[in-house]
Amino acid sequence: MQAHTTGNCDIKVHVHEQSLISAKLQSRHTSSRRYMLWIRHSEDMVKSWYCQCKTGSRVVGMCSHIAAVVWFLSAGRYQQKESLGVRDWGKYLSDASAIRIDDSNSSESDSEVF
């Protein structure tokens, strides 16, 4: 989203229908390509969305363009203006070999597990 917060993104609210947002985002892969997207929302949820990108019209889930605009409008614009680039997310991970397995709830013996 950092590329979109530097001025390469137009986010607009419909004049007559305040619950409809449109945006035009620059493609991260093809410099000449811009995608139009629309998001319909209520006060507490996103109701529907559509993006003109290749994966934007799928039935399940949303494309990264829609996710980026929703994130920016709901959280990103309220954060301090720090770099949104690459971060070390390793501090949020645990080493799976160090996690103790609790077998007290298991009703199957080890021989029954495939």
Summary of the structure (lengths in Angstrom):
residues: 114
radius of gyration: 20.8
end to end distance: 44.1
largest distance: 65.9
contacts: 206
relative contact order: 0.15
helix: 21%
strand: 23%
